[in-house]
Amino acid sequence: MPQIAPKHPRRLQRRTHMAMPRVMNDRHPSGAPWRNFYGRFKGKTLRASQERYLDEDLAKLSPGPVNWDDNPDRTPLELGALFGKRDVWLEIGFGGGEHLVHQAQTYPDVGIIGAEPFINGVAMLLGKVREAGLENLAIHPGDARDLFDVLPDHSISKGFLLYPDPWPKKRHHRRRFVTPEHLEPLARVLKPGAEFRVATDIPDYVRQTLTQVPRHGFTWVAEKCSDWREPWHDWTRTRYEKKALREGRTPHYLTFRRDQA
């Protein structure tokens, strides 16, 4: 795949790191571990308004120094300085931001961090945030694994993984989020008793989720069929769910509880 010369190099720095040759060890010269990233960083050309949102609003919504160039010592983020005494929630891969904005509007007394490496999705979210005038959001425009590095232990009260990339081919299942590489740090940052929600329309993703997530310190809390067939009471349909329904796929809503330490 040809490398794209990014207009915003800091936002796409993971691709820059990946493109450089390895140097006889398993770390980038910045100190960052070599992590394969599968997926897109940028899609079609951004509109002028979206470029403006990125230039004017993104830095103001930063959760703090996450990237290795800014935080090579991996000093934990000061979530108290960011959100005060509010509970902090985390959405991993927020897509176009519909659910993230809905949750922030519904729960103004909660601080929510969203992680999304696809810059077009970040730009879409920023437009929604500006329109809604939200002040209880923070955005990491990059790999969630970098964010996990600097989130304090047991600091997140609720996590969301909604319509993640399904990687349908069997040889690509290791690229899915529901693997030890992602679930181990997620378990570390979630508080005991925290809720972890997963929504997907892919039956095999359901299978892998129900196999892998409980192995990493979570309990599936479903008691009846409606617990996974019907959405949560505070749910809003995302564009990915609408697409799934148009194409005849059935959403599944899986709720897990982080086990007590």
C-alpha positions in Angstrom: 0.0 0.0 0.0 1.5 3.4 -0.9 2.3 5.7 2.0 0.2 8.9 2.2 1.9 12.1 3.0 -0.3 13.3 5.9 -1.3 17.0 6.2 -1.4 16.4 9.9 1.7 14.3 10.7 1.1 14.2 14.5 -2.3 12.7 14.0 -1.0 9.9 11.8 2.3 9.3 13.5 1.6 5.6 14.0 1.8 5.1 10.2 5.1 7.0 10.2 6.5 4.8 12.8 5.4 1.7 11.0 6.9 2.8 7.7 10.4 3.1 9.2 12.8 0.2 9.0 13.3 -1.9 12.1 16.6 -1.4 14.0 17.6 -4.8 15.4 15.1 -4.6 18.3 11.4 -4.6 18.9 11.0 -0.8 19.5 10.9 2.3 17.4 13.6 4.9 18.1 11.1 7.0 20.0 10.7 4.1 22.4 7.3 3.0 21.1 6.8 -0.8 20.7 6.4 -2.0 17.2 2.6 -2.6 16.9 1.0 -3.7 13.7 -2.0 -1.6 12.9 -4.6 -3.0 10.5 -7.1 -0.6 9.0 -7.4 2.9 7.5 -6.1 6.2 8.9 -7.8 8.3 6.3 -10.5 7.9 3.7 -11.9 10.4 1.1 -10.8 14.0 1.1 -12.0 16.0 4.0 -14.3 18.9 3.5 -13.0 22.4 4.4 -15.2 22.5 7.5 -13.8 19.2 8.7 -10.2 20.5 8.2 -11.2 23.5 10.2 -12.6 21.4 13.0 -9.4 19.4 13.2 -7.2 22.5 13.2 -9.3 24.5 15.7 -10.9 21.9 18.0 -8.9 18.7 18.2 -6.1 19.8 20.4 -8.5 21.4 22.9 -10.2 18.0 23.4 -7.0 16.1 24.0 -7.0 13.8 27.1 -3.4 14.7 27.6 -0.1 13.4 26.3 -0.7 10.0 24.8 1.6 9.5 21.8 5.1 8.3 22.4 6.7 11.5 21.0 4.8 13.6 23.6 5.0 11.1 26.5 8.0 8.7 26.1 8.1 7.9 29.8 4.4 6.8 29.5 3.4 8.9 32.5 -0.3 8.2 33.4 -2.8 10.7 32.4 -4.3 13.0 35.1 -7.9 12.2 34.6 -8.8 14.2 37.7 -7.5 17.3 36.1 -9.4 16.5 33.0 -12.8 15.6 34.4 -12.6 16.4 38.1 -14.4 13.8 40.2 -16.6 12.5 37.4 -16.7 8.8 36.5 -14.8 8.3 33.2 -16.0 6.1 30.4 -14.2 5.0 27.3 -15.4 4.3 23.7 -13.0 2.3 21.6 -13.4 3.1 17.9 -16.2 5.6 17.9 -16.7 5.6 14.1 -18.6 8.8 13.2 -19.3 9.6 16.9 -23.1 9.2 17.0 -23.0 7.0 20.1 -20.3 9.0 21.8 -22.2 12.3 21.4 -25.4 10.7 22.5 -23.8 9.3 25.7 -22.2 12.7 26.5 -25.5 14.5 26.1 -27.4 11.9 28.1 -24.8 11.8 31.0 -23.4 15.3 31.4 -21.9 14.4 34.8 -19.7 11.7 33.2 -16.4 12.3 31.4 -16.0 10.2 28.2 -12.8 9.5 26.2 -13.1 8.3 22.7 -10.3 6.7 20.7 -10.5 6.5 16.9 -7.6 6.3 14.4 -9.7 7.0 11.3 -9.3 10.8 10.9 -12.5 11.1 8.8 -14.4 9.8 11.8 -12.6 12.1 14.1 -13.6 15.1 11.9 -17.2 13.9 11.8 -17.3 13.7 15.6 -15.8 17.2 16.0 -18.5 18.7 13.9 -21.1 17.0 16.2 -19.4 18.1 19.3 -19.2 21.7 18.1 -22.9 21.7 17.2 -23.9 20.2 20.6 -21.6 22.4 22.6 -20.3 19.4 24.6 -17.7 19.9 27.3 -17.4 16.4 28.9 -15.5 14.7 26.0 -11.9 14.0 25.2 -10.6 12.5 22.0 -7.5 10.5 21.2 -7.2 10.4 17.4 -5.1 7.2 17.3 -4.6 3.6 18.3 -6.4 2.6 21.5 -3.3 0.6 22.6 -1.3 3.8 23.0 -4.1 5.2 25.1 -4.2 2.1 27.3 -0.5 2.6 28.0 -1.2 5.9 29.8 -4.6 5.3 31.4 -4.2 4.7 35.2 -5.1 1.3 36.6 -8.8 0.9 37.4 -9.6 4.4 36.2 -12.5 3.6 33.7 -16.0 3.0 34.9 -17.6 1.8 31.6 -16.2 0.7 28.2 -17.8 0.5 24.8 -16.8 -1.5 21.7 -19.4 -0.9 19.1 -19.4 -2.5 15.7 -15.6 -3.1 15.5 -14.0 -4.1 12.3 -15.1 -7.7 11.9 -12.0 -9.0 9.9 -14.2 -11.8 8.5 -11.5 -14.0 7.0 -10.3 -16.7 9.5 -6.6 -15.8 9.0 -7.4 -12.3 10.0 -9.3 -13.1 13.3 -6.1 -12.3 15.3 -6.6 -8.6 14.1 -9.8 -8.3 15.9 -10.0 -6.3 19.1 -11.2 -9.2 21.1 -7.7 -10.7 21.5 -5.3 -10.8 24.4 -3.3 -7.8 23.0 -6.3 -5.5 23.6 -8.2 -7.3 26.3 -5.4 -7.5 28.8 -4.8 -3.7 29.0 -8.5 -3.1 28.8 -9.0 -5.3 31.9 -6.2 -3.4 33.7 -7.8 0.1 33.2 -11.4 -0.9 33.9 -12.5 -0.6 37.5 -13.7 -3.8 39.3 -17.4 -4.0 38.6 -17.1 -1.8 35.5 -19.5 -2.5 32.6 -18.1 -3.4 29.1 -20.5 -3.3 26.2 -19.9 -4.9 22.8 -22.3 -4.6 19.8 -21.7 -6.5 16.6 -23.7 -7.9 13.7 -21.2 -10.6 12.9 -22.1 -14.1 14.4 -18.5 -15.2 14.5 -17.5 -12.0 16.2 -20.1 -12.9 18.9 -18.5 -16.3 19.2 -15.0 -14.9 19.6 -16.1 -12.3 22.0 -17.9 -14.8 24.3 -14.8 -17.0 24.2 -12.1 -14.4 24.7 -13.5 -11.7 26.9 -14.4 -14.0 29.9 -10.8 -15.3 29.8 -9.5 -11.8 30.7 -11.4 -11.1 33.9 -15.0 -10.5 32.7 -18.3 -12.1 33.3 -21.1 -12.1 30.7 -24.1 -10.9 32.6 -26.9 -12.1 30.3 -29.8 -14.0 31.9 -32.3 -14.2 29.1 -32.4 -14.0 25.3 -33.6 -10.4 25.3 -30.4 -9.4 27.1 -28.4 -9.8 23.9 -31.2 -9.4 21.4 -32.4 -6.0 22.5 -30.3 -2.9 22.8 -29.4 -1.1 26.0 -32.0 1.3 27.4 -29.8 4.3 26.6 -28.8 3.1 23.1 -28.8 5.1 19.9 -28.4 3.5 16.5 -25.1 4.2 14.8 -24.6 4.5 11.1 -22.9 1.0 11.2 -26.0 -0.5 12.8 -28.3 1.1 10.3 -26.2 -0.3 7.5 -26.3 -3.8 9.1 -30.0 -3.7 9.3 -30.4 -2.5 5.8 -28.3 -5.5 4.7 -30.3 -8.0 6.7 -27.8 -8.7 9.5 -28.9 -9.0 13.2 -27.3 -6.9 15.9 -26.1 -8.5 19.1 -25.7 -6.6 22.3 -23.3 -8.2 24.8 -22.8 -6.9 28.3 -19.9 -7.9 30.5 -18.9 -7.0 34.0 -15.3 -6.6 35.1 -14.6 -9.2 37.8 -13.7 -8.0 41.2 -9.9 -8.0 41.8 
